[in-house]
Amino acid sequence: MITSLAIKLAASDDRNTTVSAMSSSSQEFSDASALAKGHAAKVTATKALAMTAIDLFTDTELMTQTTEEFKKNRS
């Protein structure tokens, strides 16, 4: 089965890869799917880090506890 795709996927080395007219069971399709999953995971991780930063900046007690724990475990 041939699936026609015309999408640009960001590759790990910041080049764009265009995927078009490939079988859904081909190695090319598998590689393109992995790139999309990897991108989604990076977006999720980035959102989690941003939400953690917001928690730290808006909760003085949490920031104090975190700073103390960091200083304690740093040495």
DRENLUM-847463 format. One record per residue: residue number from 0; residue in one letter; x, y, z of N, C-alpha, C in turn. Coordinates in nm, 2 decimals. Layout:
% DRENLUM-847463
<NUM,A,<X,Y,Z>,<X,Y,Z>,<X,Y,Z>>
...
% end
This chain:
% DRENLUM-847463
<0,M,<0.08,-0.12,0.00>,<0.00,0.00,0.00>,<0.09,0.12,0.00>>
<1,I,<0.06,0.22,-0.09>,<0.14,0.34,-0.09>,<0.06,0.45,-0.03>>
<2,T,<0.12,0.52,0.06>,<0.06,0.63,0.13>,<0.13,0.76,0.08>>
<3,S,<0.06,0.85,0.04>,<0.12,0.98,-0.01>,<0.13,1.08,0.10>>
<4,L,<0.25,1.11,0.14>,<0.27,1.21,0.24>,<0.35,1.32,0.18>>
<5,A,<0.32,1.44,0.22>,<0.40,1.56,0.17>,<0.42,1.65,0.29>>
<6,I,<0.50,1.60,0.39>,<0.52,1.67,0.51>,<0.66,1.69,0.54>>
<7,K,<0.70,1.80,0.61>,<0.84,1.82,0.64>,<0.86,1.78,0.79>>
<8,L,<0.95,1.70,0.82>,<0.98,1.66,0.95>,<1.12,1.71,0.99>>
<9,A,<1.13,1.76,1.11>,<1.26,1.81,1.15>,<1.35,1.69,1.19>>
<10,A,<1.46,1.68,1.13>,<1.55,1.57,1.16>,<1.64,1.61,1.28>>
<11,S,<1.71,1.52,1.34>,<1.78,1.54,1.46>,<1.90,1.64,1.43>>
<12,D,<1.95,1.65,1.31>,<2.06,1.74,1.28>,<2.00,1.88,1.22>>
<13,D,<1.88,1.91,1.25>,<1.81,2.03,1.21>,<1.80,2.05,1.06>>
<14,R,<1.81,1.95,0.98>,<1.78,1.95,0.84>,<1.63,1.91,0.83>>
<15,N,<1.57,1.95,0.72>,<1.43,1.91,0.70>,<1.43,1.80,0.60>>
<16,T,<1.35,1.70,0.63>,<1.33,1.58,0.54>,<1.19,1.58,0.48>>
<17,T,<1.18,1.57,0.36>,<1.05,1.56,0.29>,<1.02,1.41,0.26>>
<18,V,<0.91,1.37,0.31>,<0.87,1.23,0.29>,<0.75,1.23,0.19>>
<19,S,<0.76,1.15,0.08>,<0.65,1.15,-0.01>,<0.64,1.02,-0.08>>
<20,A,<0.52,0.97,-0.10>,<0.48,0.85,-0.17>,<0.57,0.73,-0.13>>
<21,M,<0.54,0.69,-0.01>,<0.62,0.57,0.04>,<0.52,0.47,0.10>>
<22,S,<0.56,0.35,0.10>,<0.48,0.24,0.16>,<0.48,0.26,0.31>>
<23,S,<0.37,0.23,0.37>,<0.36,0.24,0.51>,<0.44,0.14,0.59>>
<24,S,<0.49,0.04,0.52>,<0.57,-0.07,0.58>,<0.71,-0.06,0.54>>
<25,S,<0.75,0.05,0.48>,<0.89,0.07,0.44>,<0.98,0.12,0.55>>
<26,Q,<1.11,0.11,0.54>,<1.20,0.16,0.64>,<1.19,0.32,0.64>>
<27,E,<1.17,0.38,0.52>,<1.16,0.52,0.52>,<1.04,0.57,0.60>>
<28,F,<0.93,0.50,0.59>,<0.81,0.54,0.67>,<0.84,0.52,0.82>>
<29,S,<0.90,0.41,0.86>,<0.94,0.38,0.99>,<1.03,0.50,1.05>>
<30,D,<1.13,0.54,0.97>,<1.22,0.64,1.01>,<1.14,0.78,1.03>>
<31,A,<1.05,0.81,0.94>,<0.98,0.93,0.95>,<0.89,0.93,1.07>>
<32,S,<0.83,0.82,1.10>,<0.74,0.80,1.22>,<0.82,0.82,1.35>>
<33,A,<0.94,0.77,1.35>,<1.03,0.79,1.47>,<1.06,0.93,1.49>>
<34,L,<1.09,1.01,1.38>,<1.12,1.15,1.40>,<1.00,1.22,1.46>>
<35,A,<0.88,1.19,1.41>,<0.76,1.26,1.46>,<0.74,1.22,1.61>>
<36,K,<0.76,1.10,1.65>,<0.75,1.06,1.79>,<0.85,1.13,1.88>>
<37,G,<0.97,1.14,1.82>,<1.08,1.20,1.89>,<1.05,1.35,1.92>>
<38,H,<1.00,1.41,1.81>,<0.96,1.56,1.83>,<0.85,1.57,1.93>>
<39,A,<0.75,1.49,1.93>,<0.64,1.50,2.03>,<0.70,1.48,2.17>>
<40,A,<0.79,1.39,2.19>,<0.85,1.37,2.32>,<0.93,1.49,2.37>>
<41,K,<1.00,1.56,2.27>,<1.08,1.68,2.31>,<0.98,1.79,2.35>>
<42,V,<0.87,1.80,2.28>,<0.77,1.91,2.31>,<0.71,1.88,2.45>>
<43,T,<0.68,1.75,2.48>,<0.63,1.72,2.61>,<0.73,1.75,2.72>>
<44,A,<0.85,1.71,2.70>,<0.96,1.74,2.80>,<0.98,1.89,2.82>>
<45,T,<0.97,1.96,2.72>,<0.99,2.11,2.73>,<0.88,2.17,2.80>>
<46,K,<0.75,2.13,2.78>,<0.64,2.18,2.86>,<0.65,2.15,3.00>>
<47,A,<0.70,2.03,3.04>,<0.71,1.99,3.18>,<0.82,2.07,3.25>>
<48,L,<0.93,2.10,3.18>,<1.03,2.19,3.23>,<0.98,2.33,3.26>>
<49,A,<0.90,2.38,3.16>,<0.85,2.51,3.17>,<0.75,2.52,3.29>>
<50,M,<0.66,2.42,3.30>,<0.57,2.42,3.41>,<0.64,2.41,3.55>>
<51,T,<0.75,2.34,3.55>,<0.83,2.33,3.68>,<0.89,2.47,3.71>>
<52,A,<0.94,2.54,3.61>,<0.99,2.67,3.63>,<0.89,2.77,3.68>>
<53,I,<0.77,2.76,3.63>,<0.66,2.84,3.67>,<0.62,2.81,3.82>>
<54,D,<0.62,2.68,3.85>,<0.60,2.65,4.00>,<0.70,2.71,4.09>>
<55,L,<0.83,2.70,4.05>,<0.94,2.75,4.13>,<0.93,2.90,4.14>>
<56,F,<0.90,2.97,4.04>,<0.90,3.12,4.04>,<0.77,3.17,4.11>>
<57,T,<0.67,3.10,4.12>,<0.54,3.15,4.18>,<0.52,3.10,4.32>>
<58,D,<0.60,3.00,4.37>,<0.59,2.94,4.50>,<0.72,2.96,4.58>>
<59,T,<0.72,3.07,4.66>,<0.84,3.10,4.74>,<0.89,2.99,4.82>>
<60,E,<0.80,2.92,4.89>,<0.84,2.81,4.98>,<0.90,2.70,4.90>>
<61,L,<0.84,2.67,4.79>,<0.90,2.56,4.70>,<1.04,2.60,4.65>>
<62,M,<1.06,2.72,4.61>,<1.19,2.77,4.57>,<1.29,2.76,4.68>>
<63,T,<1.25,2.80,4.80>,<1.34,2.79,4.92>,<1.38,2.65,4.94>>
<64,Q,<1.28,2.56,4.95>,<1.31,2.42,4.97>,<1.40,2.36,4.86>>
<65,T,<1.38,2.39,4.74>,<1.46,2.34,4.63>,<1.60,2.39,4.63>>
<66,T,<1.61,2.52,4.67>,<1.75,2.58,4.68>,<1.83,2.52,4.79>>
<67,E,<1.76,2.50,4.90>,<1.83,2.43,5.02>,<1.87,2.29,4.98>>
<68,E,<1.78,2.21,4.92>,<1.82,2.08,4.88>,<1.93,2.08,4.77>>
<69,F,<1.93,2.17,4.68>,<2.04,2.18,4.58>,<2.17,2.20,4.65>>
<70,K,<2.17,2.30,4.74>,<2.30,2.33,4.81>,<2.35,2.21,4.89>>
<71,K,<2.26,2.14,4.96>,<2.29,2.03,5.04>,<2.35,1.91,4.95>>
<72,N,<2.30,1.89,4.84>,<2.34,1.78,4.75>,<2.45,1.81,4.65>>
<73,R,<2.48,1.94,4.64>,<2.58,1.99,4.55>,<2.72,1.94,4.59>>
<74,S,<2.75,1.93,4.72>,<2.89,1.90,4.76>,<2.91,1.75,4.78>>
% end
